[in-house]
Structure formats: structure tokens, C-alpha cells
Amino acid sequence: MRSFDLFHSDKTGEHFTTTYNNQKTITSTEELKAAVTFDNVAAFYRENTRKNENFIKSNCIMFDIDNTDSDNPDNWINYDKLRTDFKDVEYYIVTSRNHMKVKDGKAPRPKFHVYFPIELIDNSTEYKGLKDVVKSVYSYFDKYAADTARFFFGNPTAEIIYFEGTQSIAEYIKSKDIKLPLESLKSEPKKQSKPEPPPVITTATPAPPQNEKGVIMAGERNSKMSAFAFTMLKKYGDGEKSRGEYVKESAKCQPPLSAVELKTIWERAITAYLKKIAGNSNYTPPKEYAQWKEIQNIEVITPPPFPFEAFPNTLKDFVQSISEYTQTAPEMSCVLVLGALGAVYQKKYDVVSINDNIEQLSIYAVAISPPAERKSEVIRYIIAPFHTFQTVFNSENKDELSESEVIRKDLKAALIRAENELDGTDEKREKLLDIQKQADNFEHKYPLTIIADDTTSEALITLMSRNGERMFIASGEGGVFSNMKGRYRQGGDDIEIYLKGHSGDYISVHRKSREPEILQSPAISMAVCVQPYIIENVILDEENTGKGLTGRIVFAYPAARAGTRQPISDTPPKNKMYDKAIFYALKNTAAITETKQVKLTKEAKKYATEYFFIPEKRIEDGLERAMSWNGKAFGLSIRIAGLFHAFICSENNQDPAEIPIPLEVMENAAKVTECLSVHAEKVFAGDDQINNDAIYLLRKIKRYLQSGRLEVSKQKIWQGVKRRFGNAAKLDEILQFLEERGYIQTHKKSSGGRPAEIIKINPLILMNTENH
């Protein structure tokens, strides 16, 4: 029995733990049982923090089998079928927490983890390569299980089974002579080179780094040192300066490279330098670099991939297909769909949170995107079933609506006649009083309006008073935020209804010329796209931030796709199931007049209580402008859980108020919220947009440089970017930003007439992208 090492956390079933500081050497099923009670990984990471880039070593690979690809039991992989594939291989099976349980409405089926002990691997590429090979041959293993930072949830009730074998999985794969990149499967120790005399470039063995930052780990030392040597030769030529920098950089290698290896790498770099660079007419000599500032990195916040898998299946298929069909960022459709769900279920259901406080299901979803990103097309697909339902409802009730309108007009006319007939007698006065009471008690039925676009706050309140105090605001533009800032009124903003429409607080509006309008618990949801300038100039101004509006908004801030799209998409939109689900959800909830309450299961409540501290910690550690958002992030997770649960129940013809929210739904809601928190951070960072614009412009400049040239006219660049930047002043701002950070220089060049403005790029920028 081979021994191997596992590393586990102190928690079980926690998505967000990244620290695994408990090491256990496994030599028996009892020891494995104790380790897999907790969330666990099969690799040792720097600072015990699970990240692909932190990988140090592992002597075990692990895979997941969940049998979700088929509902036919004959196609499921069980213990016997697995043993047939790995007859003489040593491995362990550990049942997962959902083994033989109903999940997502699917029948119970085998779900288990497989642990294969292997020889120690200290190269992340080699380790991932082995997993890729196994996964390619045996496709029933989870397709997401090939990265070096894979973790498994703990299972205190796991069943442990040991399968004896004479081979490791790496040896078994080799024995099958599989035609795949088997260089990643090396398990034997490398042969040591014969001793050679010390190299000329140094007489000292590179010292290990004093800390983990900047360490060059085994598996990447040769490639990184080779690239660095070539860079120094280009920059300083073959002299003391370049050699000194090379020796200094080598001190970061862990473990240290031998003097022989360092010498070999250096000599190969010199050969490449002489062959590719020194004799090239476009080569920039070292003295040219002295004219440039040191390059300062441009940092941008990059949100993680949106967790599609956390959405209910119908919504997941819809948002993925719409994203692919419209060639837009997936975050756009995902976030806007959350707003649409809020519009369906707000005021029909509330969620009872962990402290018995109530969360209304309204969602303010805002996707930030520059022009030409097909925002309107995405919105059109999302709101289509709302318009359909509204039209059908009004058509089915047109007789009742017509009768109500006739009665309203008749009462109005009767009032006018009775007023005109007043003559001071009791008879006429009683008649008028009787008609007035009829008019006061008459409940006029207005045509249903559940969705609006550009409307004033006063008109919005009127619409809501006529439509059950609910409204869905959906638009491919950001006009609603201009309305909030008082576009249609003098002397102040119109934000009150939007603050209270999210929380469900009482609002009363009194006007001189009209009867007061009172909303007991208004509910507004939004699915709105805005351009980046709206964020800084309108949404994030001090007044909106101070009043708490920005903390209520669910942001998506994806990278722009314009310039990378294809003329025709191969993926058709899968909107039929979405349209049907939303339409019938609206129809089935139309008769609900008293808001119902949805509760969490005991397990979901326990998980939510633990998750509460994650956004709470961000309030302390995050940006000041993001405090309000993070303060409401936990409530957002509860709302999303309620919406997902309500949607799943609606599809199954169940009442979500009668079935508590299960643990899995709460976990998925937390996943989505955590991804959204990074988008919010990107929004609140403020200067992140200029960083993105700078990277975009730098990429454009590099595209225009051909045949080794280092300069391009500003006019030529302007023609390529004016659609994004809108005006030349914006371009100048970004050019100055890049020049201050050492990326470019701007000059005027005489050409016999008006001097042309020239943009010159730092040669280091191009040099760092070359292969050698």
C-alpha cells in the first residue's frame, strides 16, 4: 500500500475556504476516513493557500464521478465498472455527500471521489498533464477536475473502499501505450548531469529567496530564466550589466539551479540574441532604453468566470445560449436575468432570513457596457415573456376592463351633473353625496402594466398604485438613473421611490392638483444596461452613494467584446423554455394578493449563518465606497436564494412557501453573490475604467506596429478607437496615462506642413512578447 498526503481545512462543505493547513499522511482507510471528513486537497501549496499558481508538490491525483451525463442507470459508472478499467491500479474510493441522494430533481445515483496515489510530482505542468491524460482517456471523470487546485467537499459519513494494485495510475497509462503527450507522466527521478567546471558568470550559489513573493518554482525555472536572460541581452547587450541582472534574478529560483544549468541557459540566450537581434536592422540598441521611464504595471480587477452552474437549469441554458448567440459577455445576461426574476416574484414571496428578518425579492440589476455591445438585443430576449404575458392578460380581461372604464366615466359624468343640479335643497345634496360615495368606493380596473422603460418618478408611483404596487424597469439604456437625478423636475432628485421600492418601505405622495397616492410596500426590480460614464457621473455621485442607492444595485462589469466577434453566431438562442417558464410563473402568481413567506431549511440556515461573515469581512477590508454594497451583500444572497428556489418550484408546479429553501440553493446563491462582489469592487474602484481603456489603447497601438516599427501616427490610432472614446480629449487623457507610466512617448514630427503627432512605444513592451 502506497502512502500519500492529503491536506484538509477545519470546515466541511465550505465553498470559500482556501486555506488547507492540516497535513495527513494516508496509510490506511481509517486515516483517509478521518481526513475526508473535512474539505480536502491532494497537493501542498505555498502558505497552505489553494491556488493553481501556489502548487508545490503532490503524490496523489483525485477525480470526481457524479454520473450526471445520463439518467439511464445502465450508463452509470459504479465500483465494478471502474475496476474493469483499472484492473491492477491502486486507488481509493470515497463516497461524496450526495451519493445515492436525490439532487436537482434527479434520481439517486452513485457519486464518489477516486484517489490515486502516485510518485511525488513537484511540477504543476507535469501534474496537470497527468490529470489531463487520464481525463482524456476516461471521459466519465468530471471535466472540471484537471486543474492543480482541485478540492473536494468533506463527507463525515463517507464510505471508504481500498482497491489494491501493483501499478500507479501513471505506470498504468504508460503501459497502455496511449498516444498522448506522455512527457507529462514522468515518474522516475531525473538523471543527474556529470559535474562540470563552475561557469564564468558567477562564483556564488544563488541564495534562496527570503520570502515567497517572486519565487521562481521548480518546473518554470529554465523557461523564466531563459526569457529573462534574453530580455537583459536585448536591453543592455552582452556586458556586465546584463550578466549582473541575470545572476540577481537567479536568486529567486527555489530550489536553486546549479551553476552548470545557469551557464547553459545564459549561453543559449547569447546564441539567440546574436542570431535574432544583434544583426537585425530593426533592433533597438541598449542606449535607446535609457530614454524611457521604468514601466509601471497597470492593474485591473478581473472578475472570475460567472458561475453558470449555480443557476437553475432552464436559466443556465438560456443565459449561456443568449451570451453565445449575441456574442456578449455572459455576465450581462446572467445579471439581467436576476432582475427579471425579481420582477416575477416580488410582493408574491418574501424570504425569512437567519435572524427572522424579511428580505423582499426585488433586484436592481445593472450591466455596464460601452456602446456597440448589443445590450438592447440581450434585454429584448429577457423581457419578451413579460410583454407577452401583459398582452395576453389584457386581452383575456378586455371585457371586464372595458366595463370598468365605462362605469368610471359614467360616475364622473353623474358627479358633474349632480354638481350642476345643486340648488340648496336637501334632495339635490343627498343625491350628490350618494354619487360621490359610489365614485369613492369604486375600484377601477386598469390595463395591466408590469414593465416600464423611461418614466418619471411620479408617473412610476401612479403606475405602481394601479398595478399591485409592483413594477419592472427594463432598458438597454441608463435613462432611469437620469430620471432619478431629476431630469424631469426642477430643484432636486427623484430618488425616494427607488430607495423604498427595493426595501418595500411605505411611501405617500401628496400633490396640490391630485389626490394623494399611497404605496404600503412598493416593489421595484430592474434589468438595465448603462454605459460606463453613467456609473461615475450619475450612479456613484456622492448623493446617491450617501443615500444608499448604490449599495442596492447588483452590478455586472464585463470586458467589452466588440472587435473580437464573428459575423454569424453558430449557437441559436435557447429562449423557448425560458419564455414558457417566466410566462407561467407570472400567470400562476397573478392571483396571489397577500405576500407569502419562504423559509430556509435548517442546513441552509446554518450555511447562511457561516457565509454572513464573508461579506462582513469585506466591509472592514474593502474600499470605502464599497462598504454600502458589502453591507447588503448577505441580504442579496438571501434574495437570490429565494428567487432560485421560487423559480425551481414554479417549474415543478410547487408552492415555494410550502417547501423550505434547501442547502444546495443557498450555496449556489452564495456562489453568485461572491462573483458579483468582484464586479462591485471593480465598479467602486473608480479608476479601473481608465486602466481598462489604457490596456485597450495599448493593444490597439501594438496592432498598428508592423515590420519592427516602434511608432505610429496619432491620427491613425484615433481612427481605430474613436468609437470607444467618443472624443479626442478622452484619447489624450489615456495617452497621457500611458506616457506617465513609461509605455509610450508622444512627439511631433515635421512633414513639410502641419507637424504630425507621433506615438512611440517603449521597445520593452514589444520585446516581452517575442519568442526566442
C-alpha positions in Angstrom: 0.0 0.0 0.0 1.5 3.3 -1.1 1.2 6.2 1.3 0.1 9.6 0.1 -0.6 13.0 1.6 -3.9 14.9 1.9 -4.4 18.4 3.2 -7.7 19.4 4.8 -9.3 22.5 6.2 -11.2 22.8 9.5 -14.5 23.0 7.7 -16.9 20.8 5.9 -18.9 21.9 2.8 -17.5 25.4 2.7 -17.1 26.9 -0.9 -15.0 29.8 0.2 -12.2 28.3 2.2 -8.8 28.5 0.5 -6.6 27.5 3.5 -5.8 23.8 3.9 -3.2 23.7 6.7 -3.8 20.2 8.2 -1.5 17.6 6.6 -2.3 13.9 6.9 -0.2 11.1 5.6 -2.6 8.3 4.5 -1.5 4.7 5.1 -4.9 3.2 5.8 -8.7 3.6 5.1 -9.1 4.7 8.7 -6.7 7.6 8.2 -8.3 8.5 4.9 -11.7 8.5 6.6 -10.5 11.0 9.2 -9.0 13.3 6.5 -12.0 13.3 4.2 -14.4 14.3 6.9 -13.2 17.8 6.1 -12.9 19.7 2.8 -9.6 18.5 1.3 -7.0 18.8 -1.4 -4.3 16.5 -2.7 -1.5 19.0 -3.1 0.8 21.1 -1.0 0.5 24.8 -1.7 2.6 27.9 -0.8 1.3 29.3 2.5 -1.2 26.4 2.5 -3.4 28.5 0.2 -5.1 26.6 -2.6 -4.4 28.3 -5.9 -3.1 26.9 -9.2 -0.1 29.3 -9.1 0.7 28.2 -5.5 1.2 24.5 -6.3 4.4 23.0 -4.9 4.1 19.2 -4.9 1.7 16.2 -4.7 1.8 12.5 -4.5 -1.9 11.9 -5.3 -4.3 12.7 -8.1 -8.1 12.7 -7.4 -11.1 12.7 -9.6 -14.9 13.0 -9.2 -17.6 10.8 -10.7 -21.1 12.2 -10.4 -22.9 10.3 -13.2 -24.9 13.4 -14.3 -24.4 12.9 -18.0 -27.2 10.2 -18.3 -30.3 9.3 -16.4 -30.1 5.7 -17.6 -28.6 3.5 -14.8 -27.0 1.3 -17.4 -24.7 4.1 -18.3 -23.7 5.0 -14.8 -20.1 4.3 -13.6 -20.1 2.1 -10.5 -17.3 0.5 -8.5 -17.3 -2.6 -10.7 -17.1 -0.7 -14.0 -14.3 1.5 -12.6 -12.4 -1.6 -11.5 -12.8 -3.0 -15.0 -10.9 0.0 -16.4 -8.2 0.0 -13.7 -7.7 -3.7 -13.0 -4.3 -3.6 -11.4 -4.2 0.0 -10.3 -4.1 1.0 -6.7 -6.7 3.6 -5.6 -9.3 4.5 -3.0 -13.0 5.3 -3.4 -14.7 7.8 -1.1 -18.4 8.4 -1.5 -19.4 12.0 -1.8 -22.1 13.8 0.3 -24.7 13.4 -2.5 -24.0 9.7 -3.1 -27.3 7.9 -3.8 -29.4 11.0 -3.0 -31.9 13.0 -5.0 -30.3 16.1 -6.4 -31.7 18.7 -8.8 -34.8 16.5 -9.0 -32.8 13.6 -10.5 -32.9 10.1 -9.2 -30.3 8.9 -6.7 -27.1 7.6 -8.4 -23.5 6.7 -7.5 -21.4 9.8 -6.7 -17.9 9.3 -5.4 -14.3 10.5 -5.4 -11.3 8.5 -6.6 -7.9 9.0 -5.0 -4.9 7.6 -7.0 -1.5 7.5 -5.1 1.4 8.4 -7.4 5.1 9.2 -7.2 5.8 12.7 -6.0 5.5 15.4 -8.6 6.8 18.9 -7.9 6.0 20.4 -11.3 2.5 21.9 -11.8 2.6 21.4 -15.6 3.6 17.8 -15.2 0.9 17.2 -12.5 -1.9 18.8 -14.6 -0.6 16.9 -17.6 -1.1 13.6 -15.9 -4.7 14.6 -14.9 -5.4 15.7 -18.5 -4.2 12.4 -19.9 -6.4 10.4 -17.5 -9.4 12.6 -18.1 -8.9 12.4 -21.9 -9.0 8.6 -21.9 -11.6 8.1 -19.2 -14.1 10.9 -20.0 -16.5 9.9 -17.2 -14.3 11.7 -14.8 -15.5 15.2 -14.0 -14.3 17.5 -16.8 -13.6 20.3 -14.4 -11.2 18.1 -12.3 -7.9 18.7 -14.2 -6.6 21.9 -12.6 -3.9 21.7 -9.9 -6.1 23.4 -7.3 -9.0 20.9 -7.2 -10.7 20.4 -3.8 -13.4 18.0 -2.6 -16.1 18.7 0.0 -15.7 16.7 3.2 -18.2 14.0 4.0 -18.3 12.8 7.6 -20.5 9.8 6.6 -18.3 8.7 3.7 -17.8 5.1 2.8 -14.1 4.3 2.1 -13.1 1.4 -0.1 -9.5 0.4 -0.9 -8.6 -1.3 -4.2 -5.2 -3.0 -4.2 -2.9 -2.9 -7.2 0.7 -3.3 -8.3 0.7 -0.2 -10.5 0.2 3.5 -10.0 -2.1 5.2 -12.5 0.9 6.9 -14.2 2.5 3.5 -14.8 -0.8 2.0 -16.0 -1.3 4.8 -18.5 2.3 4.3 -19.8 1.7 0.6 -20.1 -1.3 1.1 -22.4 0.8 3.0 -24.9 -1.7 5.8 -25.2 -0.8 8.3 -27.9 -0.9 11.4 -25.8 1.7 13.9 -24.5 3.2 11.4 -22.1 6.1 13.6 -21.3 3.8 14.9 -18.6 3.8 11.4 -17.0 7.4 11.2 -15.8 7.6 9.4 -12.5 11.3 8.4 -12.4 13.9 10.6 -10.8 15.8 12.7 -13.3 19.3 11.6 -14.0 22.0 14.0 -12.8 24.3 15.5 -15.2 28.1 14.9 -14.9 29.9 17.6 -12.9 31.2 20.5 -14.9 33.6 23.4 -14.1 31.9 26.4 -12.4 30.5 28.9 -15.0 32.2 32.1 -15.8 29.2 34.2 -14.9 29.2 33.7 -11.2 31.2 32.2 -8.3 28.4 32.1 -5.8 25.4 29.7 -5.5 22.2 31.7 -5.7 20.7 32.1 -2.3 17.1 31.0 -1.7 14.5 33.8 -1.5 13.8 35.5 1.8 10.1 35.3 1.2 7.6 33.6 -1.0 6.9 36.7 -3.2 8.6 36.5 -6.6 9.8 32.9 -6.1 10.6 31.0 -9.4 9.5 27.5 -8.6 10.7 24.1 -10.0 9.1 23.4 -13.4 9.3 27.1 -14.5 12.9 27.9 -13.6 14.5 27.2 -17.0 11.9 28.9 -19.1 11.7 32.0 -16.9 15.5 32.4 -16.6 15.9 31.9 -20.3 13.3 34.6 -21.1 14.9 36.9 -18.5 18.4 36.4 -20.0 17.2 37.2 -23.4 15.4 40.3 -22.2 18.5 41.6 -20.4 20.6 41.0 -23.6 18.2 43.0 -25.7 18.1 45.8 -23.2 21.8 46.0 -22.1 23.7 44.0 -24.7 26.3 41.3 -23.7 28.1 43.0 -20.9 28.4 43.2 -17.1 25.1 44.9 -16.6 23.0 42.2 -18.3 25.1 39.4 -16.6 24.7 41.0 -13.2 20.9 41.3 -13.5 20.8 37.7 -14.6 22.7 36.5 -11.6 20.5 38.6 -9.3 17.3 37.2 -10.9 18.6 33.6 -10.4 18.5 34.1 -6.6 14.7 33.8 -6.9 14.9 30.1 -8.0 13.6 27.6 -5.5 15.3 25.2 -5.3 18.4 26.9 -6.7 19.6 26.0 -10.2 23.0 24.5 -10.4 25.9 26.7 -11.7 26.1 24.4 -14.7 22.4 24.9 -15.6 22.7 28.7 -15.2 25.7 28.8 -17.5 23.9 26.7 -20.1 20.8 28.9 -20.1 23.0 32.0 -20.4 25.0 30.7 -23.4 21.8 29.7 -25.2 20.3 33.1 -24.7 23.5 34.7 -26.1 23.2 32.5 -29.2 19.6 33.5 -29.7 20.5 37.2 -29.1 23.3 37.1 -31.8 21.1 35.3 -34.3 17.8 37.1 -33.9 18.6 40.5 -32.5 22.1 41.9 -32.9 22.2 41.6 -36.7 18.6 42.8 -37.2 18.2 46.3 -38.7 15.1 46.9 -36.6 17.0 46.1 -33.3 16.8 48.8 -30.7 20.3 49.2 -29.2 20.7 49.3 -25.4 21.3 53.1 -25.3 17.7 53.6 -26.6 16.3 52.2 -23.3 17.9 54.9 -21.3 15.4 57.4 -22.8 12.5 55.6 -21.2 10.9 55.7 -17.8 10.6 52.5 -15.8 7.3 50.8 -16.8 4.7 50.8 -14.1 2.2 48.0 -14.2 -1.4 48.8 -15.0 -3.6 46.9 -12.6 -7.2 46.0 -13.4 -9.7 44.0 -11.4 -10.7 40.9 -13.4 -13.8 39.2 -12.1 -13.8 35.4 -12.2 -15.9 33.4 -14.7 -19.6 33.8 -13.9 -20.9 30.6 -12.2 -23.4 29.4 -14.8 -23.8 26.1 -13.0 -25.3 27.8 -9.9 -28.4 28.9 -11.9 -31.4 26.6 -12.2 -31.1 24.5 -15.4 -33.6 26.5 -17.6 -32.0 29.8 -16.7 -28.5 28.4 -17.1 -29.2 27.1 -20.6 -30.9 30.4 -21.5 -28.2 32.8 -20.4 -25.4 30.7 -21.9 -27.1 30.5 -25.3 -28.0 34.2 -25.3 -24.5 35.1 -24.5 -23.1 32.9 -27.2 -25.8 33.9 -29.8 -25.4 37.6 -29.2 -21.6 37.3 -28.7 -21.8 39.3 -25.5 -20.2 38.8 -22.1 -22.1 36.1 -20.1 -22.2 38.3 -17.0 -24.5 40.7 -18.8 -27.3 38.2 -19.4 -26.8 36.5 -16.0 -27.2 39.7 -14.0 -30.1 41.0 -16.1 -32.0 37.7 -15.6 -31.7 38.2 -11.8 -33.6 41.4 -12.3 -36.2 39.6 -14.3 -36.7 37.0 -11.6 -37.2 39.8 -9.1 -39.9 41.2 -11.2 -41.7 37.9 -11.3 -41.7 37.1 -7.6 -41.5 40.4 -5.8 -44.5 41.0 -3.5 -45.6 37.5 -4.2 -43.0 36.0 -1.9 -40.6 37.2 0.8 -37.7 35.3 2.3 -37.3 34.9 6.1 -33.5 35.4 6.7 -31.4 34.0 9.5 -32.4 36.5 12.2 -36.1 36.2 11.2 -35.8 39.5 9.3 -37.6 39.7 6.0 -36.0 40.2 2.6 -38.1 41.4 -0.3 -37.3 39.8 -3.6 -36.7 42.9 -5.6 -33.4 43.1 -7.5 -31.8 46.1 -9.1 -29.6 44.6 -11.9 -27.3 46.9 -13.8 -24.9 45.7 -16.6 -22.2 48.1 -17.5 -21.1 48.1 -21.1 -19.7 50.6 -23.7 -21.6 51.3 -27.0 -21.9 48.7 -29.7 -22.1 45.8 -27.2 -25.6 44.6 -28.2 -27.2 45.5 -24.9 -30.6 46.1 -26.4 -30.6 42.7 -28.1 -29.9 40.9 -24.8 -32.6 43.0 -23.0 -35.1 42.1 -25.7 -34.8 38.4 -25.1 -35.0 38.8 -21.3 -38.2 40.9 -21.3 -40.0 39.1 -24.1 -42.2 36.9 -21.9 -43.2 39.9 -19.8 -44.6 41.7 -22.8 -46.3 38.5 -23.9 -48.0 38.0 -20.5 -49.0 41.6 -20.3 -50.6 41.5 -23.8 -52.4 38.1 -23.1 -53.7 39.2 -19.7 -55.2 42.4 -21.0 -56.7 40.6 -24.0 -58.3 37.9 -21.8 -59.7 40.6 -19.5 -60.7 43.2 -22.1 -64.4 42.9 -21.4 -64.0 43.5 -17.7 -61.6 46.4 -18.3 -64.0 48.0 -20.8 -66.9 47.7 -18.4 -64.8 49.2 -15.6 -63.8 52.1 -17.8 -67.5 52.7 -18.8 -68.6 52.7 -15.1 -65.7 55.1 -14.2 -66.8 57.6 -17.0 -70.5 57.2 -16.1 -69.8 58.1 -12.4 -67.6 61.0 -13.4 -70.4 62.3 -15.7 -73.0 61.8 -12.9 -70.9 63.8 -10.5 -70.7 66.7 -12.9 -74.5 66.6 -13.4 -75.2 66.4 -9.7 -72.9 69.3 -9.0 -74.6 71.4 -11.7 -78.0 70.5 -10.2 -77.3 71.7 -6.7 -79.9 74.2 -5.7 -79.5 74.3 -1.9 -82.2 71.7 -1.3 -81.5 68.6 0.8 -82.7 66.3 -2.0 -80.0 67.5 -4.5 -77.4 67.5 -1.8 -78.2 63.9 -0.8 -78.1 62.9 -4.5 -74.6 64.3 -4.9 -73.4 62.7 -1.7 -74.7 59.3 -2.8 -73.0 59.5 -6.2 -69.8 60.7 -4.6 -69.7 57.7 -2.3 -70.2 55.4 -5.2 -67.3 57.0 -7.0 -65.1 56.8 -3.9 -65.8 53.1 -3.3 -65.5 52.2 -7.0 -62.3 50.2 -7.7 -61.4 50.9 -11.3 -59.6 48.2 -13.1 -56.7 49.5 -15.2 -55.0 47.5 -18.0 -52.1 45.6 -16.5 -48.7 47.2 -16.8 -45.9 45.2 -15.3 -43.0 46.6 -17.3 -41.8 50.1 -18.0 -38.8 51.8 -19.6 -38.5 55.6 -19.4 -40.8 57.1 -16.8 -40.7 59.9 -14.3 -40.8 59.0 -10.6 -44.3 60.5 -10.2 -45.6 58.5 -13.2 -43.9 55.4 -11.8 -45.7 55.8 -8.5 -49.1 56.2 -10.3 -48.4 53.0 -12.4 -47.5 51.1 -9.3 -50.6 52.2 -7.4 -52.6 50.8 -10.3 -50.7 47.5 -10.7 -50.4 46.0 -7.2 -47.5 48.2 -6.1 -45.1 46.3 -8.4 -43.1 47.4 -11.4 -40.3 46.0 -13.6 -38.0 48.6 -15.2 -36.1 47.2 -18.1 -34.0 49.1 -20.6 -30.9 48.9 -22.8 -30.0 52.5 -21.8 -29.5 54.2 -18.5 -32.3 56.7 -18.7 -33.8 55.6 -15.4 -30.8 56.9 -13.5 -31.0 60.3 -15.2 -34.7 60.4 -14.1 -33.6 59.7 -10.5 -31.3 62.7 -10.8 -34.3 64.9 -11.6 -34.1 65.1 -15.4 -37.8 65.9 -15.5 -38.1 68.2 -12.5 -36.6 71.4 -11.1 -34.8 71.6 -7.8 -33.6 68.1 -6.8 -33.5 64.4 -7.3 -36.4 61.9 -7.6 -34.7 59.0 -5.8 -37.1 58.3 -2.9 -39.3 55.7 -4.7 -36.3 53.8 -5.9 -34.9 53.6 -2.4 -38.2 52.4 -0.9 -39.0 50.2 -4.0 -36.0 48.0 -3.1 -36.7 47.7 0.7 -40.6 47.7 0.5 -41.0 50.7 2.8 -44.2 52.8 3.0 -44.3 55.9 0.8 -47.0 58.6 0.5 -47.0 61.2 -2.3 -49.1 64.4 -1.9 -49.6 66.9 -4.8 -51.6 70.0 -5.0 -53.6 69.1 -8.0 -54.3 65.4 -7.3 -55.4 63.0 -4.6 -52.5 61.6 -2.5 -51.1 58.2 -3.7 -50.0 55.8 -1.0 -47.9 52.6 -1.5 -47.8 50.4 1.5 -44.9 48.2 0.4 -43.7 49.1 -3.1 -41.6 46.7 -5.0 -39.4 47.5 -8.0 -37.0 45.3 -9.9 -34.6 46.5 -12.7 -32.8 45.0 -15.6 -30.9 47.9 -17.0 -27.8 48.4 -19.2 -25.7 51.5 -18.8 -22.6 52.9 -20.4 -19.5 53.4 -18.2 -19.8 57.2 -17.9 -23.2 56.8 -16.2 -21.5 54.9 -13.4 -19.1 57.7 -12.3 -21.3 60.7 -13.3 -24.6 59.5 -12.1 -24.8 56.3 -10.1 -21.7 56.8 -8.0 -22.1 60.5 -7.2 -21.9 61.5 -3.5 -25.6 61.9 -3.1 -26.6 58.5 -4.5 -23.8 56.8 -2.6 -24.7 58.7 0.6 -28.4 57.7 0.4 -27.6 54.1 -0.1 -28.8 53.6 -3.7 -25.5 52.2 -5.0 -25.5 49.6 -2.3 -28.7 48.2 -3.6 -27.5 47.7 -7.1 -26.3 44.3 -8.5 -23.5 45.2 -10.9 -22.0 43.3 -13.8 -18.9 44.9 -15.3 -17.7 42.5 -18.0 -14.9 43.1 -20.6 -16.1 44.5 -23.9 -16.5 42.1 -26.8 -16.7 44.5 -29.7 -13.7 43.9 -32.0 -13.5 40.2 -31.3 -16.9 39.0 -32.6 -17.7 36.9 -35.6 -20.2 38.0 -38.3 -22.5 35.0 -37.7 -23.1 33.0 -34.5 -23.3 29.2 -34.6 -25.3 29.0 -31.4 -29.1 29.5 -31.7 -30.8 31.2 -28.7 -32.5 28.7 -26.3 -35.2 31.0 -25.2 -38.4 28.9 -25.6 -38.1 27.2 -22.2 -37.2 30.4 -20.5 -40.2 32.3 -22.2 -42.5 29.5 -21.1 -41.2 29.3 -17.6 -41.4 33.1 -17.0 -44.9 33.4 -18.6 -46.4 30.6 -16.5 -44.7 31.9 -13.4 -46.3 35.3 -14.0 -49.7 33.6 -14.7 -49.6 31.3 -11.6 -48.6 34.2 -9.2 -51.1 36.7 -10.6 -53.8 35.7 -8.2 -51.6 36.0 -5.1 -52.7 39.1 -3.3 -51.1 38.5 0.1 -47.3 38.1 0.2 -46.2 34.6 1.2 -43.1 33.8 3.2 -40.4 31.4 2.2 -38.0 29.9 4.8 -34.6 28.3 4.8 -34.1 24.7 5.8 -32.0 24.1 8.9 -29.0 23.2 6.8 -29.3 26.2 4.6 -29.8 28.5 7.6 -26.6 27.1 9.2 -24.7 27.6 5.9 -26.1 31.1 5.5 -25.1 32.0 9.1 -21.5 30.9 8.3 -21.5 32.8 5.0 -22.6 36.0 6.7 -19.1 36.7 7.9 -17.5 36.7 4.4 -19.1 39.9 3.0 -18.9 41.3 6.6 -15.2 40.9 6.5 -15.0 42.8 3.2 -16.6 45.8 4.8 -13.6 46.0 7.0 -11.0 45.2 4.4 -12.5 46.7 1.2 -12.8 50.0 -0.5 -14.7 52.8 1.4 -17.1 53.3 -1.5 -17.9 49.6 -1.5 -18.9 49.5 2.2 -22.6 50.0 1.5 -22.7 47.3 -1.2 -20.9 44.7 1.0 -23.2 45.7 3.9 -26.1 44.5 1.7 -24.3 41.6 0.1 -25.6 39.0 2.6 -29.2 40.2 2.1 -28.6 39.9 -1.7 -27.5 36.2 -1.3 -30.8 35.5 0.6 -32.8 37.2 -2.1 -31.0 35.2 -4.9 -31.6 32.0 -2.9 -35.3 32.9 -2.7 -35.6 33.7 -6.4 -33.8 30.5 -7.5 -36.0 28.4 -5.1 -39.2 30.1 -6.3 -38.3 29.5 -10.0 -37.4 25.8 -9.4 -40.7 25.3 -7.5 -42.7 27.1 -10.2 -41.3 24.8 -12.9 -42.3 21.8 -10.7 -45.8 23.2 -10.0 -45.0 23.6 -6.3 -45.6 26.4 -3.9 -42.2 27.7 -2.7 -43.8 28.9 0.5 -44.6 25.2 1.4 -41.1 23.9 0.7 -38.1 25.4 2.6 -35.0 26.5 0.6 -32.5 23.6 0.5 -28.8 23.8 1.3 -27.7 23.5 -2.3 -29.8 26.5 -3.4 -28.3 28.6 -0.6 -24.8 27.5 -1.6 -25.5 28.5 -5.3 -26.8 31.9 -4.2 -23.6 32.5 -2.2 -21.5 31.5 -5.2 -23.3 34.0 -7.4 -23.0 36.7 -4.8 -19.3 36.2 -4.4 -18.8 36.6 -8.1 -20.9 39.7 -8.1 -18.8 41.1 -5.2 -15.8 41.3 -7.5 -17.8 43.1 -10.2 -18.9 45.5 -7.5 -15.3 46.0 -6.4 -14.4 46.7 -10.0 -17.2 49.4 -10.2 -16.2 51.0 -6.9 -12.5 51.0 -7.6 -13.2 54.2 -9.6 -10.1 54.4 -11.8 -10.4 50.9 -13.0 -12.1 52.1 -16.2 -9.1 54.3 -17.2 -6.9 51.2 -16.6 -9.1 49.1 -18.9 -9.1 51.9 -21.5 -5.3 52.1 -21.3 -4.8 48.4 -21.8 -7.3 48.6 -24.8 -5.4 51.5 -26.3 -2.0 49.9 -25.8 -3.3 46.8 -27.6 -4.5 48.9 -30.5 -1.2 50.7 -30.8 0.7 47.4 -30.9 -1.6 46.1 -33.7 -0.6 49.0 -35.9 3.1 48.4 -35.5 4.4 46.4 -38.4 7.8 45.2 -39.5 9.5 46.0 -36.3 8.5 49.7 -36.3 8.2 51.4 -32.9 6.0 54.4 -33.9 2.6 55.2 -35.4 0.7 58.4 -36.1 -1.8 59.6 -33.5 -4.4 60.2 -36.3 -4.2 56.5 -37.4 -4.8 55.4 -33.8 -7.7 57.8 -33.5 -9.5 56.3 -36.4 -9.4 52.9 -34.8 -10.5 54.0 -31.3 -12.9 57.0 -31.7 -16.0 54.9 -31.5 -15.0 53.7 -28.0 -13.6 57.0 -26.7 -16.0 59.4 -28.4 -13.8 62.4 -28.4 -10.1 63.3 -28.9 -9.8 64.7 -25.3 -10.5 61.2 -24.0 -7.8 59.8 -26.2 -5.3 62.4 -25.0 -6.2 61.5 -21.4 -5.4 57.8 -21.9 -2.2 58.6 -23.9 -1.0 60.8 -21.1 -1.8 58.0 -18.6 0.3 55.6 -20.7 3.2 58.1 -21.1 3.3 58.7 -17.3 3.7 55.0 -16.8 6.5 54.5 -19.3 4.6 52.7 -22.0 4.7 55.3 -24.8 6.1 58.7 -25.7 4.3 61.3 -27.9 6.3 63.6 -30.3 5.6 66.0 -33.1 7.2 65.2 -36.4 7.6 67.7 -39.2 6.5 66.5 -42.7 6.7 69.8 -44.6 3.3 71.0 -43.5 1.5 70.8 -40.2 3.5 68.7 -37.8 2.1 65.2 -37.3 1.7 63.8 -33.8 3.6 60.5 -33.4 3.2 57.8 -30.7 6.3 55.9 -30.0 6.1 52.7 -28.0 8.7 51.5 -25.4 10.6 48.7 -27.1 10.4 46.7 -23.9 6.7 46.3 -24.5 7.2 44.6 -27.8 10.3 42.7 -26.6 8.5 41.0 -23.8 6.0 39.4 -26.2 8.6 37.9 -28.6 9.5 34.3 -28.7 13.2 33.2 -28.8 
